[in-house]
Amino acid sequence: MIQRAPSWLREMLQIWMQWGGIAAASVLGGILLGLLLKNGVSGKVALGIALTFAFALSIWFWLVIGRRLHATQEIYSGFSSTDLQIEQITITNQRLAVGFALVMYCISFHPSKKPMSLASDGFSATSTKFPDKLVENIRV
Amino acid sequence: MDFRNDVSPLVKLSLFHCGGALIIGGAFAVTAKCLSWMYPHGFLGWWIDKIELILVIVIVTALAIIFINAVVRLLASAVISIWKGFPHDSACSIVVA
């Protein structure tokens, strides 16, 4: 499998989307600045908090958008289409198996699963007493 | 001349990043201007001022970081090119130009 760099158009789209993310982070930072100023926080403190928030958010947006849109073009070589289908089916099955195992693991720890108790009927799994009705039947 | 290998870093720096920043900043400035025309005495102007302040600081800082990063990378590439004997890369086009 050969990996090739994406086209420059796709790269440009990625960079512009990253700038859009920075603008969105700045808008949220500006709204936070306004809210802090409305709530009586002093100007310098509010600006510091809003700028820190905006910078952190813009770095996060930049990285997330870059990872989402950065796609190296993959060219398969040396495989027949049947081999590729088998490989894709194997990968899908592995993912499904992992997902199923995770779901079963989560279900096994679900808190709604309570231990079986028959104590309301006068019989408990841990007690050594016989139920009252059973004792009466034995006496009769 | 190979576009991707020779001039790609410079084009990325000037066109992609500066173009993106200009488009985003220009779009916000136009929107703010239109809103100020539509609502001349509204409370929206105060919020737009705050958002513009943060937007200008963040965008200029990001551009400065990208510019310094690109210059450092080009200088490092130039040093490595001189060290290895001018292979065909981005620094070669700068030295030739």
gemmi code that builds the backbone of each chain (N, CA, C; Angstrom):
import gemmi

chains = {
    "A": [
        ("MET", (0.847, -1.193, 0.000), (0.000, 0.000, 0.000), (0.885, 1.246, 0.000)),
        ("ILE", (0.590, 2.161, -0.913), (1.363, 3.392, -1.024), (0.532, 4.543, -0.466)),
        ("GLN", (1.161, 5.409, 0.314), (0.447, 6.583, 0.814), (0.994, 7.823, 0.119)),
        ("ARG", (0.072, 8.621, -0.408), (0.463, 9.807, -1.153), (-0.127, 11.037, -0.487)),
        ("ALA", (0.569, 12.161, -0.596), (0.068, 13.397, 0.009), (-1.207, 13.839, -0.694)),
        ("PRO", (-2.130, 14.504, 0.025), (-3.359, 14.952, -0.611), (-3.096, 16.085, -1.579)),
        ("SER", (-4.080, 16.388, -2.422), (-3.922, 17.459, -3.399), (-3.877, 18.802, -2.682)),
        ("TRP", (-3.342, 19.813, -3.358), (-3.188, 21.113, -2.705), (-4.534, 21.785, -2.465)),
        ("LEU", (-5.550, 21.404, -3.266), (-6.883, 21.953, -3.015), (-7.438, 21.447, -1.691)),
        ("ARG", (-7.246, 20.149, -1.461), (-7.728, 19.567, -0.213), (-6.957, 20.145, 0.976)),
        ("GLU", (-5.668, 20.372, 0.759), (-4.852, 20.955, 1.819), (-5.295, 22.381, 2.134)),
        ("MET", (-5.634, 23.120, 1.068), (-6.114, 24.485, 1.267), (-7.441, 24.492, 2.028)),
        ("LEU", (-8.317, 23.548, 1.658), (-9.595, 23.439, 2.367), (-9.358, 23.145, 3.841)),
        ("GLN", (-8.415, 22.254, 4.105), (-8.106, 21.908, 5.504), (-7.632, 23.135, 6.274)),
        ("ILE", (-6.715, 23.910, 5.661), (-6.171, 25.081, 6.365), (-7.247, 26.142, 6.584)),
        ("TRP", (-8.093, 26.336, 5.590), (-9.150, 27.348, 5.752), (-10.174, 26.897, 6.786)),
        ("MET", (-10.435, 25.608, 6.820), (-11.347, 25.124, 7.863), (-10.721, 25.310, 9.248)),
        ("GLN", (-9.418, 25.141, 9.325), (-8.747, 25.379, 10.605), (-8.860, 26.842, 11.013)),
        ("TRP", (-8.764, 27.746, 10.019), (-8.953, 29.169, 10.346), (-10.388, 29.451, 10.770)),
        ("GLY", (-11.312, 28.735, 10.161), (-12.703, 28.862, 10.603), (-12.872, 28.425, 12.047)),
        ("GLY", (-12.157, 27.365, 12.418), (-12.193, 26.917, 13.813), (-11.630, 27.964, 14.755)),
        ("ILE", (-10.557, 28.626, 14.322), (-9.982, 29.691, 15.147), (-10.981, 30.837, 15.309)),
        ("ALA", (-11.677, 31.174, 14.214), (-12.679, 32.246, 14.301), (-13.806, 31.858, 15.257)),
        ("ALA", (-14.236, 30.591, 15.179), (-15.297, 30.141, 16.082), (-14.837, 30.211, 17.535)),
        ("ALA", (-13.591, 29.808, 17.775), (-13.055, 29.882, 19.142), (-12.985, 31.331, 19.613)),
        ("SER", (-12.624, 32.238, 18.694), (-12.545, 33.651, 19.070), (-13.923, 34.221, 19.389)),
        ("VAL", (-14.915, 33.800, 18.619), (-16.278, 34.270, 18.893), (-16.725, 33.806, 20.276)),
        ("LEU", (-16.441, 32.538, 20.591), (-16.811, 32.032, 21.918), (-16.040, 32.767, 23.013)),
        ("GLY", (-14.760, 33.066, 22.748), (-13.972, 33.837, 23.710), (-14.523, 35.236, 23.908)),
        ("GLY", (-14.964, 35.860, 22.818), (-15.569, 37.190, 22.923), (-16.857, 37.173, 23.718)),
        ("ILE", (-17.660, 36.135, 23.496), (-18.905, 36.015, 24.276), (-18.584, 35.820, 25.756)),
        ("LEU", (-17.555, 35.006, 26.027), (-17.159, 34.806, 27.432), (-16.672, 36.115, 28.050)),
        ("LEU", (-15.906, 36.894, 27.261), (-15.439, 38.192, 27.756), (-16.613, 39.107, 28.090)),
        ("GLY", (-17.601, 39.131, 27.198), (-18.775, 39.951, 27.463), (-19.528, 39.513, 28.705)),
        ("LEU", (-19.675, 38.189, 28.858), (-20.387, 37.679, 30.029), (-19.636, 38.020, 31.323)),
        ("LEU", (-18.309, 37.895, 31.294), (-17.524, 38.211, 32.493), (-17.627, 39.693, 32.838)),
        ("LEU", (-17.574, 40.531, 31.805), (-17.682, 41.969, 32.065), (-19.075, 42.339, 32.586)),
        ("LYS", (-20.090, 41.662, 32.059), (-21.458, 41.923, 32.546), (-21.620, 41.508, 34.006)),
        ("ASN", (-20.856, 40.477, 34.415), (-20.981, 39.983, 35.785), (-20.096, 40.734, 36.771)),
        ("GLY", (-19.446, 41.788, 36.317), (-18.705, 42.651, 37.225), (-17.254, 42.286, 37.423)),
        ("VAL", (-16.729, 41.370, 36.597), (-15.305, 41.044, 36.694), (-14.512, 42.192, 36.087)),
        ("SER", (-13.346, 42.480, 36.665), (-12.547, 43.605, 36.166), (-12.026, 43.305, 34.760)),
        ("GLY", (-11.712, 44.375, 34.040), (-11.369, 44.253, 32.626), (-10.167, 43.380, 32.336)),
        ("LYS", (-9.086, 43.572, 33.117), (-7.859, 42.805, 32.855), (-8.068, 41.323, 33.133)),
        ("VAL", (-8.717, 41.034, 34.254), (-8.951, 39.624, 34.610), (-9.850, 38.958, 33.574)),
        ("ALA", (-10.899, 39.660, 33.182), (-11.824, 39.107, 32.192), (-11.127, 38.871, 30.858)),
        ("LEU", (-10.281, 39.829, 30.459), (-9.554, 39.672, 29.194), (-8.584, 38.493, 29.265)),
        ("GLY", (-7.915, 38.355, 30.412), (-6.988, 37.236, 30.566), (-7.700, 35.893, 30.492)),
        ("ILE", (-8.833, 35.787, 31.187), (-9.582, 34.529, 31.169), (-10.100, 34.233, 29.760)),
        ("ALA", (-10.667, 35.268, 29.120), (-11.247, 35.052, 27.788), (-10.170, 34.704, 26.761)),
        ("LEU", (-9.007, 35.365, 26.869), (-7.933, 35.070, 25.914), (-7.384, 33.662, 26.119)),
        ("THR", (-7.216, 33.266, 27.376), (-6.743, 31.907, 27.652), (-7.721, 30.878, 27.101)),
        ("PHE", (-9.002, 31.127, 27.349), (-10.036, 30.229, 26.842), (-10.010, 30.177, 25.315)),
        ("ALA", (-9.895, 31.347, 24.676), (-9.921, 31.396, 23.212), (-8.695, 30.706, 22.621)),
        ("PHE", (-7.521, 30.922, 23.235), (-6.311, 30.280, 22.709), (-6.381, 28.764, 22.871)),
        ("ALA", (-6.813, 28.310, 24.037), (-6.905, 26.861, 24.264), (-7.896, 26.225, 23.294)),
        ("LEU", (-9.032, 26.910, 23.127), (-10.052, 26.358, 22.235), (-9.578, 26.372, 20.779)),
        ("SER", (-8.863, 27.430, 20.389), (-8.414, 27.487, 18.994), (-7.341, 26.437, 18.717)),
        ("ILE", (-6.466, 26.183, 19.692), (-5.474, 25.118, 19.497), (-6.180, 23.766, 19.360)),
        ("TRP", (-7.177, 23.565, 20.222), (-7.913, 22.297, 20.165), (-8.640, 22.160, 18.830)),
        ("PHE", (-9.319, 23.223, 18.382), (-10.008, 23.181, 17.090), (-9.022, 22.918, 15.959)),
        ("TRP", (-7.865, 23.604, 16.018), (-6.855, 23.453, 14.961), (-6.418, 21.995, 14.846)),
        ("LEU", (-6.139, 21.377, 15.986), (-5.681, 19.989, 15.967), (-6.786, 19.042, 15.525)),
        ("VAL", (-7.983, 19.248, 16.057), (-9.080, 18.324, 15.742), (-9.449, 18.416, 14.258)),
        ("ILE", (-9.584, 19.652, 13.743), (-9.945, 19.808, 12.329), (-8.824, 19.291, 11.436)),
        ("GLY", (-7.579, 19.543, 11.848), (-6.458, 19.043, 11.063), (-6.444, 17.529, 10.989)),
        ("ARG", (-6.750, 16.883, 12.101), (-6.757, 15.413, 12.092), (-7.923, 14.866, 11.298)),
        ("ARG", (-9.066, 15.551, 11.397), (-10.242, 15.058, 10.674), (-10.080, 15.189, 9.167)),
        ("LEU", (-9.526, 16.312, 8.720), (-9.487, 16.583, 7.283), (-8.193, 16.148, 6.618)),
        ("HIS", (-7.176, 15.844, 7.425), (-5.913, 15.441, 6.819), (-6.017, 13.974, 6.445)),
        ("ALA", (-6.166, 13.717, 5.163), (-6.309, 12.332, 4.709), (-5.262, 12.059, 3.632)),
        ("THR", (-4.370, 11.157, 3.923), (-3.417, 10.753, 2.889), (-4.131, 9.820, 1.930)),
        ("GLN", (-3.870, 10.031, 0.685), (-4.521, 9.214, -0.332), (-3.857, 7.851, -0.375)),
        ("GLU", (-4.652, 6.814, -0.148), (-4.090, 5.467, -0.084), (-4.323, 4.749, -1.407)),
        ("ILE", (-3.261, 4.233, -1.939), (-3.353, 3.498, -3.185), (-2.907, 2.068, -2.905)),
        ("TYR", (-3.789, 1.159, -3.161), (-3.447, -0.246, -2.934), (-2.702, -0.777, -4.154)),
        ("SER", (-1.657, -1.494, -3.881), (-0.910, -2.075, -4.984), (-0.483, -3.483, -4.584)),
        ("GLY", (-0.491, -4.357, -5.556), (-0.042, -5.713, -5.295), (-1.121, -6.599, -4.727)),
        ("PHE", (-2.354, -6.130, -4.649), (-3.449, -6.945, -4.147), (-4.507, -7.069, -5.236)),
        ("SER", (-5.162, -8.201, -5.279), (-6.322, -8.322, -6.147), (-7.541, -7.799, -5.396)),
        ("SER", (-8.632, -7.617, -6.107), (-9.826, -7.093, -5.456), (-10.364, -8.076, -4.430)),
        ("THR", (-10.202, -9.375, -4.683), (-10.668, -10.370, -3.725), (-9.881, -10.269, -2.419)),
        ("ASP", (-8.580, -10.092, -2.549), (-7.760, -9.945, -1.340), (-8.187, -8.715, -0.537)),
        ("LEU", (-8.475, -7.625, -1.285), (-8.898, -6.407, -0.593), (-10.215, -6.620, 0.132)),
        ("GLN", (-11.154, -7.320, -0.526), (-12.441, -7.564, 0.119), (-12.270, -8.419, 1.368)),
        ("ILE", (-11.420, -9.422, 1.272), (-11.180, -10.282, 2.434), (-10.565, -9.465, 3.571)),
        ("GLU", (-9.631, -8.587, 3.197), (-8.991, -7.765, 4.224), (-10.010, -6.840, 4.896)),
        ("GLN", (-10.888, -6.224, 4.077), (-11.889, -5.320, 4.642), (-12.889, -6.075, 5.511)),
        ("ILE", (-13.305, -7.270, 5.082), (-14.248, -8.057, 5.874), (-13.607, -8.466, 7.195)),
        ("THR", (-12.334, -8.826, 7.147), (-11.636, -9.209, 8.378), (-11.564, -8.046, 9.357)),
        ("ILE", (-11.232, -6.865, 8.835), (-11.150, -5.689, 9.707), (-12.521, -5.371, 10.301)),
        ("THR", (-13.566, -5.446, 9.461), (-14.925, -5.172, 9.965), (-15.312, -6.170, 11.038)),
        ("ASN", (-15.012, -7.445, 10.817), (-15.347, -8.457, 11.817), (-14.597, -8.218, 13.123)),
        ("GLN", (-13.341, -7.826, 13.021), (-12.569, -7.560, 14.232), (-13.188, -6.394, 15.005)),
        ("ARG", (-13.595, -5.361, 14.274), (-14.204, -4.205, 14.958), (-15.520, -4.601, 15.614)),
        ("LEU", (-16.323, -5.387, 14.893), (-17.597, -5.830, 15.474), (-17.363, -6.676, 16.720)),
        ("ALA", (-16.354, -7.540, 16.675), (-16.075, -8.389, 17.826), (-15.637, -7.555, 19.032)),
        ("VAL", (-14.811, -6.563, 18.783), (-14.371, -5.692, 19.877), (-15.551, -4.921, 20.449)),
        ("GLY", (-16.423, -4.422, 19.564), (-17.606, -3.699, 20.027), (-18.532, -4.573, 20.841)),
        ("PHE", (-18.756, -5.792, 20.375), (-19.611, -6.727, 21.094), (-19.028, -7.048, 22.465)),
        ("ALA", (-17.717, -7.270, 22.525), (-17.072, -7.570, 23.803), (-17.202, -6.398, 24.771)),
        ("LEU", (-17.054, -5.168, 24.232), (-17.183, -3.982, 25.095), (-18.602, -3.855, 25.635)),
        ("VAL", (-19.599, -4.087, 24.754), (-20.994, -3.993, 25.196), (-21.291, -5.026, 26.270)),
        ("MET", (-20.854, -6.259, 26.074), (-21.091, -7.315, 27.062), (-20.401, -6.996, 28.388)),
        ("TYR", (-19.212, -6.404, 28.283), (-18.469, -6.026, 29.491), (-19.220, -4.956, 30.266)),
        ("CYS", (-19.760, -3.968, 29.523), (-20.512, -2.899, 30.186), (-21.802, -3.450, 30.809)),
        ("ILE", (-22.479, -4.365, 30.088), (-23.721, -4.926, 30.618), (-23.456, -5.703, 31.893)),
        ("SER", (-22.343, -6.383, 31.958), (-22.056, -7.207, 33.133), (-21.836, -6.363, 34.385)),
        ("PHE", (-21.457, -5.101, 34.207), (-21.250, -4.224, 35.358), (-22.408, -3.257, 35.578)),
        ("HIS", (-23.523, -3.483, 34.898), (-24.640, -2.550, 35.031), (-25.248, -2.659, 36.432)),
        ("PRO", (-25.533, -1.535, 37.108), (-26.012, -1.602, 38.494), (-27.423, -2.149, 38.640)),
        ("SER", (-28.193, -2.194, 37.558), (-29.571, -2.683, 37.678), (-29.628, -4.187, 37.895)),
        ("LYS", (-28.525, -4.877, 37.734), (-28.509, -6.314, 37.919), (-28.373, -6.623, 39.408)),
        ("LYS", (-29.498, -7.014, 40.054), (-29.486, -7.243, 41.497), (-29.368, -8.746, 41.772)),
        ("PRO", (-28.839, -9.112, 42.944), (-28.762, -10.532, 43.280), (-30.152, -11.094, 43.556)),
        ("MET", (-30.369, -12.326, 43.194), (-31.684, -12.947, 43.365), (-31.991, -13.132, 44.844)),
        ("SER", (-33.149, -12.651, 45.262), (-33.506, -12.761, 46.666), (-34.955, -13.227, 46.780)),
        ("LEU", (-35.187, -14.241, 47.558), (-36.548, -14.722, 47.791), (-36.941, -14.505, 49.241)),
        ("ALA", (-36.267, -13.566, 49.897), (-36.509, -13.353, 51.326), (-37.929, -12.886, 51.605)),
        ("SER", (-38.581, -12.228, 50.644), (-39.944, -11.756, 50.867), (-40.922, -12.919, 50.993)),
        ("ASP", (-40.589, -14.040, 50.444), (-41.469, -15.196, 50.566), (-41.154, -16.037, 51.800)),
        ("GLY", (-40.309, -15.526, 52.679), (-39.932, -16.275, 53.857), (-38.831, -17.262, 53.615)),
        ("PHE", (-38.177, -17.141, 52.469), (-37.107, -18.080, 52.169), (-35.922, -17.310, 51.611)),
        ("SER", (-34.775, -17.523, 52.153), (-33.582, -16.851, 51.677), (-32.563, -17.905, 51.261)),
        ("ALA", (-31.802, -17.544, 50.288), (-30.819, -18.490, 49.795), (-29.727, -18.750, 50.815)),
        ("THR", (-29.522, -17.768, 51.718), (-28.432, -17.936, 52.681), (-28.923, -18.459, 54.036)),
        ("SER", (-30.233, -18.454, 54.257), (-30.714, -18.890, 55.574), (-30.867, -20.407, 55.602)),
        ("THR", (-30.792, -20.923, 56.796), (-30.939, -22.374, 56.953), (-32.344, -22.759, 57.383)),
        ("LYS", (-33.210, -21.735, 57.511), (-34.594, -22.022, 57.935), (-35.414, -22.516, 56.763)),
        ("PHE", (-36.330, -23.401, 57.041), (-37.275, -23.806, 56.030), (-38.389, -22.781, 55.963)),
        ("PRO", (-39.023, -22.615, 54.826), (-40.181, -21.731, 54.768), (-41.301, -22.239, 55.655)),
        ("ASP", (-42.112, -21.277, 56.167), (-43.166, -21.642, 57.115), (-44.196, -22.584, 56.499)),
        ("LYS", (-44.573, -22.300, 55.232), (-45.580, -23.145, 54.587), (-45.075, -24.573, 54.427)),
        ("LEU", (-43.798, -24.687, 54.123), (-43.224, -26.021, 53.935), (-43.223, -26.792, 55.254)),
        ("VAL", (-42.920, -26.067, 56.355), (-42.898, -26.705, 57.668), (-44.297, -27.181, 58.050)),
        ("GLU", (-45.330, -26.323, 57.735), (-46.709, -26.717, 58.046), (-47.111, -27.961, 57.265)),
        ("ASN", (-46.731, -28.023, 56.006), (-47.081, -29.193, 55.198), (-46.413, -30.459, 55.729)),
        ("ILE", (-45.193, -30.298, 56.222), (-44.503, -31.466, 56.761), (-45.209, -31.959, 58.014)),
        ("ARG", (-45.662, -30.987, 58.857), (-46.361, -31.370, 60.096), (-47.666, -32.099, 59.791)),
        ("VAL", (-48.357, -31.571, 58.748), (-49.644, -32.214, 58.417), (-49.374, -33.626, 57.898)),
    ],
    "B": [
        ("MET", (9.525, 23.070, -13.135), (9.588, 23.260, -11.677), (8.461, 22.464, -11.015)),
        ("ASP", (8.814, 21.704, -10.019), (7.811, 20.915, -9.314), (7.095, 21.806, -8.305)),
        ("PHE", (5.810, 21.985, -8.522), (5.043, 22.911, -7.683), (5.067, 22.484, -6.224)),
        ("ARG", (4.802, 21.192, -6.023), (4.633, 20.729, -4.643), (5.950, 20.780, -3.871)),
        ("ASN", (7.047, 20.442, -4.543), (8.306, 20.354, -3.811), (9.047, 21.674, -3.739)),
        ("ASP", (8.866, 22.540, -4.743), (9.701, 23.743, -4.802), (9.057, 24.945, -4.119)),
        ("VAL", (7.829, 25.269, -4.493), (7.225, 26.503, -3.981), (6.088, 26.240, -3.006)),
        ("SER", (5.866, 25.000, -2.703), (4.726, 24.687, -1.853), (4.775, 25.357, -0.487)),
        ("PRO", (5.916, 25.393, 0.217), (5.910, 26.046, 1.533), (5.580, 27.530, 1.464)),
        ("LEU", (6.137, 28.239, 0.448), (5.869, 29.674, 0.330), (4.412, 29.933, -0.021)),
        ("VAL", (3.857, 29.115, -0.910), (2.463, 29.310, -1.294), (1.547, 29.006, -0.126)),
        ("LYS", (1.908, 27.959, 0.615), (1.112, 27.641, 1.802), (1.091, 28.814, 2.758)),
        ("LEU", (2.276, 29.384, 2.983), (2.376, 30.488, 3.933), (1.572, 31.691, 3.472)),
        ("SER", (1.757, 32.093, 2.202), (1.148, 33.341, 1.738), (-0.317, 33.171, 1.371)),
        ("LEU", (-0.618, 32.109, 0.602), (-1.976, 31.967, 0.068), (-2.901, 31.285, 1.060)),
        ("PHE", (-2.500, 30.132, 1.534), (-3.404, 29.347, 2.367), (-3.682, 30.041, 3.697)),
        ("HIS", (-2.619, 30.338, 4.430), (-2.824, 30.864, 5.780), (-3.281, 32.311, 5.771)),
        ("CYS", (-2.551, 33.159, 5.021), (-2.954, 34.565, 4.996), (-4.308, 34.722, 4.321)),
        ("GLY", (-4.539, 33.945, 3.248), (-5.836, 33.990, 2.590), (-6.948, 33.553, 3.520)),
        ("GLY", (-6.702, 32.470, 4.242), (-7.713, 32.005, 5.193), (-7.995, 33.023, 6.269)),
        ("ALA", (-6.931, 33.604, 6.818), (-7.123, 34.611, 7.863), (-7.861, 35.837, 7.318)),
        ("LEU", (-7.505, 36.235, 6.092), (-8.178, 37.399, 5.497), (-9.652, 37.109, 5.253)),
        ("ILE", (-9.930, 35.919, 4.761), (-11.334, 35.571, 4.474), (-12.155, 35.539, 5.759)),
        ("ILE", (-11.589, 34.895, 6.786), (-12.327, 34.798, 8.052), (-12.508, 36.180, 8.676)),
        ("GLY", (-11.419, 36.942, 8.746), (-11.500, 38.278, 9.337), (-12.402, 39.193, 8.533)),
        ("GLY", (-12.297, 39.107, 7.197), (-13.134, 39.946, 6.342), (-14.606, 39.588, 6.466)),
        ("ALA", (-14.884, 38.294, 6.537), (-16.282, 37.869, 6.679), (-16.861, 38.384, 7.986)),
        ("PHE", (-16.067, 38.301, 9.051), (-16.584, 38.787, 10.329), (-16.744, 40.303, 10.318)),
        ("ALA", (-15.782, 41.005, 9.689), (-15.879, 42.466, 9.643), (-17.100, 42.912, 8.843)),
        ("VAL", (-17.360, 42.221, 7.717), (-18.521, 42.580, 6.897), (-19.812, 42.306, 7.663)),
        ("THR", (-19.842, 41.161, 8.356), (-21.037, 40.840, 9.141), (-21.274, 41.870, 10.236)),
        ("ALA", (-20.187, 42.254, 10.901), (-20.320, 43.246, 11.970), (-20.797, 44.582, 11.417)),
        ("LYS", (-20.269, 44.953, 10.242), (-20.677, 46.226, 9.643), (-22.157, 46.205, 9.268)),
        ("CYS", (-22.567, 45.091, 8.677), (-23.982, 44.969, 8.296), (-24.890, 45.023, 9.521)),
        ("LEU", (-24.480, 44.333, 10.586), (-25.298, 44.355, 11.799), (-25.356, 45.743, 12.414)),
        ("SER", (-24.209, 46.457, 12.339), (-24.222, 47.815, 12.903), (-25.096, 48.750, 12.064)),
        ("TRP", (-25.184, 48.471, 10.740), (-26.097, 49.263, 9.903), (-27.556, 48.931, 10.215)),
        ("MET", (-27.798, 47.643, 10.424), (-29.183, 47.215, 10.658), (-29.679, 47.666, 12.036)),
        ("TYR", (-28.805, 47.562, 13.028), (-29.190, 47.944, 14.403), (-28.220, 49.013, 14.903)),
        ("PRO", (-28.415, 50.254, 14.508), (-27.435, 51.302, 14.858), (-27.383, 51.610, 16.350)),
        ("HIS", (-28.487, 51.451, 17.064), (-28.504, 51.789, 18.485), (-28.746, 50.571, 19.360)),
        ("GLY", (-28.498, 49.410, 18.845), (-28.761, 48.201, 19.622), (-27.600, 47.860, 20.538)),
        ("PHE", (-27.846, 46.827, 21.357), (-26.789, 46.367, 22.269), (-25.800, 45.438, 21.581)),
        ("LEU", (-26.078, 45.148, 20.269), (-25.251, 44.170, 19.558), (-23.840, 44.686, 19.316)),
        ("GLY", (-23.716, 46.002, 19.173), (-22.406, 46.583, 18.897), (-21.403, 46.329, 20.005)),
        ("TRP", (-21.893, 46.350, 21.225), (-20.995, 46.120, 22.371), (-20.419, 44.702, 22.325)),
        ("TRP", (-21.287, 43.737, 22.025), (-20.825, 42.348, 21.931), (-19.877, 42.158, 20.745)),
        ("ILE", (-20.192, 42.821, 19.626), (-19.324, 42.694, 18.447), (-17.945, 43.276, 18.738)),
        ("ASP", (-17.896, 44.353, 19.502), (-16.601, 44.923, 19.882), (-15.771, 43.918, 20.667)),
        ("LYS", (-16.402, 43.240, 21.597), (-15.676, 42.270, 22.427), (-15.188, 41.100, 21.578)),
        ("ILE", (-16.065, 40.624, 20.696), (-15.667, 39.483, 19.846), (-14.553, 39.901, 18.896)),
        ("GLU", (-14.636, 41.102, 18.360), (-13.589, 41.591, 17.451), (-12.251, 41.707, 18.162)),
        ("LEU", (-12.283, 42.161, 19.407), (-11.039, 42.293, 20.172), (-10.349, 40.935, 20.304)),
        ("ILE", (-11.109, 39.932, 20.716), (-10.531, 38.594, 20.876), (-10.096, 38.037, 19.524)),
        ("LEU", (-10.918, 38.263, 18.496), (-10.614, 37.735, 17.163), (-9.309, 38.315, 16.626)),
        ("VAL", (-9.129, 39.621, 16.783), (-7.903, 40.261, 16.275), (-6.681, 39.718, 17.010)),
        ("ILE", (-6.763, 39.620, 18.323), (-5.596, 39.153, 19.092), (-5.250, 37.716, 18.712)),
        ("VAL", (-6.266, 36.851, 18.640), (-6.006, 35.434, 18.361), (-5.480, 35.238, 16.942)),
        ("ILE", (-6.096, 35.916, 15.964), (-5.685, 35.714, 14.563), (-4.271, 36.244, 14.335)),
        ("VAL", (-3.963, 37.402, 14.872), (-2.608, 37.947, 14.682), (-1.579, 37.054, 15.370)),
        ("THR", (-1.898, 36.561, 16.555), (-0.962, 35.668, 17.247), (-0.758, 34.376, 16.460)),
        ("ALA", (-1.859, 33.812, 15.939), (-1.734, 32.573, 15.173), (-0.922, 32.795, 13.900)),
        ("LEU", (-1.154, 33.930, 13.235), (-0.362, 34.226, 12.030), (1.120, 34.376, 12.367)),
        ("ALA", (1.398, 35.036, 13.486), (2.798, 35.207, 13.884), (3.443, 33.859, 14.182)),
        ("ILE", (2.712, 32.988, 14.872), (3.267, 31.662, 15.187), (3.531, 30.875, 13.901)),
        ("ILE", (2.576, 30.938, 12.965), (2.752, 30.193, 11.705), (3.913, 30.769, 10.901)),
        ("PHE", (4.025, 32.102, 10.894), (5.107, 32.734, 10.143), (6.474, 32.356, 10.721)),
        ("ILE", (6.594, 32.452, 12.040), (7.881, 32.111, 12.670), (8.200, 30.635, 12.452)),
        ("ASN", (7.177, 29.796, 12.552), (7.377, 28.366, 12.333), (7.872, 28.103, 10.908)),
        ("ALA", (7.248, 28.800, 9.924), (7.665, 28.592, 8.536), (9.082, 29.092, 8.292)),
        ("VAL", (9.416, 30.251, 8.887), (10.769, 30.787, 8.692), (11.801, 29.850, 9.304)),
        ("VAL", (11.512, 29.358, 10.482), (12.454, 28.438, 11.134), (12.620, 27.168, 10.306)),
        ("ARG", (11.508, 26.665, 9.772), (11.594, 25.441, 8.964), (12.376, 25.675, 7.679)),
        ("LEU", (12.170, 26.847, 7.052), (12.915, 27.152, 5.829), (14.401, 27.320, 6.117)),
        ("LEU", (14.713, 27.983, 7.231), (16.119, 28.153, 7.579), (16.767, 26.804, 7.869)),
        ("ALA", (16.043, 25.965, 8.596), (16.590, 24.637, 8.883), (16.775, 23.848, 7.597)),
        ("SER", (15.800, 23.974, 6.691), (15.922, 23.282, 5.414), (17.109, 23.801, 4.617)),
        ("ALA", (17.329, 25.143, 4.662), (18.461, 25.723, 3.947), (19.781, 25.229, 4.519)),
        ("VAL", (19.860, 25.201, 5.845), (21.099, 24.730, 6.479), (21.376, 23.272, 6.109)),
        ("ILE", (20.331, 22.476, 6.132), (20.505, 21.058, 5.792), (20.864, 20.910, 4.318)),
        ("SER", (20.279, 21.774, 3.466), (20.597, 21.710, 2.046), (22.055, 22.033, 1.797)),
        ("ILE", (22.549, 23.089, 2.465), (23.953, 23.452, 2.304), (24.843, 22.327, 2.823)),
        ("TRP", (24.414, 21.753, 3.910), (25.209, 20.688, 4.518), (25.263, 19.453, 3.602)),
        ("LYS", (24.135, 19.176, 2.939), (24.084, 17.969, 2.110), (24.362, 18.258, 0.637)),
        ("GLY", (24.581, 19.513, 0.257), (24.941, 19.794, -1.114), (23.797, 20.139, -2.027)),
        ("PHE", (22.895, 20.985, -1.600), (21.808, 21.540, -2.402), (20.990, 20.484, -3.134)),
        ("PRO", (20.219, 19.701, -2.433), (19.261, 18.851, -3.147), (18.068, 19.682, -3.615)),
        ("HIS", (17.179, 19.079, -4.378), (16.022, 19.810, -4.920), (14.935, 19.880, -3.859)),
        ("ASP", (14.929, 20.924, -3.096), (13.859, 21.111, -2.107), (13.505, 22.584, -2.032)),
        ("SER", (12.768, 22.960, -1.009), (12.252, 24.315, -0.945), (13.355, 25.347, -0.783)),
        ("ALA", (14.394, 25.014, -0.041), (15.473, 25.980, 0.169), (16.240, 26.246, -1.115)),
        ("CYS", (16.316, 25.265, -1.991), (17.043, 25.423, -3.233), (16.426, 26.540, -4.083)),
        ("SER", (15.076, 26.574, -4.152), (14.410, 27.587, -4.963), (14.654, 28.985, -4.411)),
        ("ILE", (14.746, 29.097, -3.099), (15.012, 30.407, -2.488), (16.426, 30.868, -2.825)),
        ("VAL", (17.376, 29.959, -2.696), (18.767, 30.332, -2.940), (18.953, 30.692, -4.410)),
        ("VAL", (18.312, 29.927, -5.305), (18.435, 30.197, -6.739), (17.764, 31.522, -7.093)),
        ("ALA", (16.597, 31.786, -6.475), (15.894, 33.029, -6.767), (16.691, 34.208, -6.221)),
    ],
}
model = gemmi.Model(1)
for chain_id, residues in chains.items():
    chain = gemmi.Chain(chain_id)
    for i, (resn, *xyz) in enumerate(residues, 1):
        res = gemmi.Residue()
        res.name, res.seqid = resn, gemmi.SeqId(i, " ")
        for name, pos in zip(("N", "CA", "C"), xyz):
            atom = gemmi.Atom()
            atom.name, atom.element = name, gemmi.Element(name[0])
            atom.pos, atom.b_iso = gemmi.Position(*pos), 0.0
            res.add_atom(atom)
        chain.add_residue(res)
    model.add_chain(chain)
structure = gemmi.Structure()
structure.add_model(model)
structure.setup_entities()
